[in-house]
Amino acid sequence: MSISTASILVELNISVWTASKLDRGATQDVTNGAKAVASAAKVHKNLMAGTGKRKEIADYAASCRLWHMKHTLPWSDKGARLLPTSLLLEYRAQMSKMEDRFNAMVRDFIAEYPVLVGQAQSNLGDLFDVDDYPPAQDVANKFGFRFVYSPLPDAGDFRIDLPSQELQEIKDQYEAAQNDRVNEAMRSAWEQLHTMLSGIAEKLTDTDEGKRYHETLVTNAQTLCGLLSHLNVTGDPALETARAKLERAMAGVDITDIRESADVRQAVKADVESILKSFDW
């Protein structure tokens, strides 16, 4: 199975109103007071100062982007990322849930917008300017949640009128760029695994008494093992071997045992370091 049939491209775009406004008067006051040139500083007002609903939306948008990044691989500079078709159903279901929640949060924010502006007025003091605040509908239009799928093209059907040599050069260039993107995607998968292994080895080094071990030490590794079975879009046998070794190393590992037993910590650490030494990262 080729990568073009085993994967598709997906682009996620989430926009959030920044609620930020340059205050030229306050900027001039600051630079004049500091006896500095005009370009030395800028004062940007937080139009929703003292309120939390807009920031909650921004934080949720960031978590959605992070989930998207973890479940896809890099592909192009324009933002499209590689999504294995084996993850498509899970991706669509999760993104639809995220979109629904995002839109619900925006609706709640817009419904309370007049009240929030009033609260911001109290918090901004003399910095408040009613003209800084767009109408509620204009603010609503500044929020958006969109994800778009597109097929992954093969070498391409270049139906252009060029001599055969020049046309072949264009096709070769396209294929080389395509190979570079595939290599970058797989390099990202390898880097995720290397980061996970290195992090586990470092955390399980008994240098500090009373070190705290969180359950995510185990669960994050197990989650990544599950993901990498999908993200290995080229079927790289070395990556699968490394993934399977980590999966075996973490099988049956309980965070309570890690917290309470130095022997367990050393055994898991030894397994992880063995994986790190077995591959050319």
N, C-alpha and C positions, 0 to 999 in steps of 0.2 A: 504494500500500500504506500503510495507517494504521500509526501507531506501536504500536497495540495488537496488530497481527498481526506486526510486525517485531521486537518485543521482548517479553521476559518479565521478571518480577521474581525476584530470587534473594537469599536472606538467608543469610549465613554466620555461624555461631556457633562459636567455638573457646574452650574453657575450659581453664585450666591451674591446677593447685594453686599457690597463692602461696608456701607454705612460710614464712609470716611470722606472727609471734606477738607481741602486745604483752606486754612484761614490766613489770608494775606495780611490782615491787620495784626493778628497775633504774631505772625512770623516777623513782621517789621518791628513790632515791639521788642521781640526777643533779640533780634540782630542789633537793633539800635542800642538796647540796654547793655549788650555785650560788647558794643563798639566793634562789631564784626561786619564783614561785607554781606551783601544781601543774600548771596548764595550759600552762606555758612550754615544755615538751618532752615527747616520748614516745619511749621506747626500744622498737623493734621488733626482735625477734630473727630472724635468717635461720636457720631450722631446718635447712637443708641447707648451712650454712657450710662452706667448704673442699671442697665437692663440686661437680661441674659438670653432672651429667646432667639435673637438673631445669631448669637454665638453658638447656641445649641444646634442650630441648623448647619452652621459652618463646620462645627466639630463632627456632626453626623455625615456631612458630605465628605470630609476627610477620611472617615472610617470606611465609607463606601469605596472611595478611590483606592484605599489600601487593600481592601478585599479584592477588588478588581486586579490590582497589580500582582497580588499573591497567586491568583488563579489563572494568570495569563503570562505570556513571555514577550519580551521586547521584539519589535519588528521594524517599524519605520519611524522616521523623525516626525511625522505628522500626527502621531498619537495613536494610530492603530496598533493593536497588539495581537499576538497569536493566541488563539483559543483552540485547544484540542477538541475535536468533535465529541470525544468521550465525556467531556465536561459540559457540553452545551446545555443539556437539560437542567443540570444543577445550576449552571450560571444563569440561565434565563429565569428560573424560579426564584433564585435569590435576588437577582437584579429587579425583578418585578416587585418583590416584597419591599426592597429598599426604595424603589421609586414611589410606591404607595405611601410609605412612611414619610419620605421626604416631602411629598406633596401635601400630606396631612399637616406636617409641621409648618409648612409655608402658609397654608390656609389659616391655621391658628394664629400665626404671626400677623398676617394681614388683618384678620378680624380685630386684633388688639392694637393695631398700629397707632390709631389716634391716642389711645391711653399711654402707649409706650413713648410717643413723642412728648406727651405731657410730663412723664417721668423724667425723660431726658432733659427737658427744659429746666427742671429743678436741679438736676445734677450738673449741667453745663454752666449754669450761672450766666455770666456776661458773655460767654462764648456762644450762647444759643442764638440762632437766627432762623426764624420760621421759614425763610426762603430757601434754606438748605434742604428742606424736606419735600421730596416729590409726592404727588398724589399717590394714594394707596395702590391704585391699579398699575401705575408706572413702576412702583416698587415691586409689585408681584411679578411684573414682566422681567425683572432682573434676576429672578430665580429660574432655574431650569434643570431638568434631569433627562438625559437622552443617551441611549446606547444603540449603536447601529452596527449591523453585521454586513460583511462583504466577503465574497469568495476570494480564496488565495489563488492568484493567477499562476499558470504554468509558465513555460518559457516564453509564451506569447505568440500571438498571430499578428505579425507586423505586415499589414496589407498597405504598404506604401510603395511608391514608384521610385525605387533606387536600384542601381546596379547590384548584382548579386554579391560582390565582395563587400560593399558598404553595408548591405542589408545583413550579411552574416556577422560583420563586426558589431552591429547594433544588437543582434541577438546574443552574441557572445558577451557583450557588456552587460546586457540584462541578466543573463544567467549568472555571471560573476557577482553582480550585485545581489541577486537572489540567494546565492550560496553564502555571501557574507552575512545576510540577514539570518539565515538558518543557523550559521555558526554563532552569531551573537545571541540568538535565542537559546541555543544549547549551552553557551557559556554562562548565561544567566542561571540556568537550572543547576549547573555545576557549582556556581558561586553560592547559591542558596544552600546547597548541601554542605559545602565547605564551611560556610559561616555557622551553620547549625552544629557541625561536628566540633569546630574550634571552640564555640561557645560552651558546649557541654564539657569538653576537656578542661577548659579554664575554670568553670564553676565547680567541677569535682576535684579540684586541687585543694587538698586540706592544708591551707596555710593559715587560716584565721579560725580561731575557736569561736563557736557561736554563730558560724555562717548560716544564713537562712536559705533553705532550698524550697522553691515554689513548685507547685504541681505542673506548671507550664514547662518545666525542665523536661518532663516526660511527654506531656500531651502535645507540645509544639513539635517535638521530634516525630511522634507518631502521625500527626497531621501532615507534616511535610512528606513523610514516606508515602502516604496515600496520594498526595498531590503529584509527587514525582513520577508515579506510575502512569499518570496522564500526561505530564509535561514533557516526558521523554518522547518528543514527536518524531525523532529520527530512529527510534529504537536502538539507541546507543547501548551496546551490551555492557560496556564498562560502567556507565552511569547506573544501569539496572543492577549490576553486581554491587556497586557501592551502596545504592539505596537498600537493596535486600539485606546487606550486612548490617546497616543501621537498624533496619526493622527487626532483625533477629536480636541485635544487641539490646533493644529497648523492650522486647517481648517479655511480658511477665514482670517487668520492673515496676515496683511500687514506690511512690514518693516517700511513704513512711519508712520503708527500708533504707532508702537513700539518706534520709534525715538521721536515722538512728544507727546505721552501721557503716563504719569506715571501710570494712571489707567489701560491702556492696558498692560503695562509691568507687573504690579502687578497681573493682572488677569491670564496672561499666566504663570507667575512664580508660582502662587498658584496651577494651574492645574498640572504643572510639578512636584512640590514638593509633591502633592497628590499622583502622580504615584510612586514617589520614596518611599513614606511611605507605599504604599499598597503591596509591594512585598519584599520578603526576598532575598536580593541581595547577 
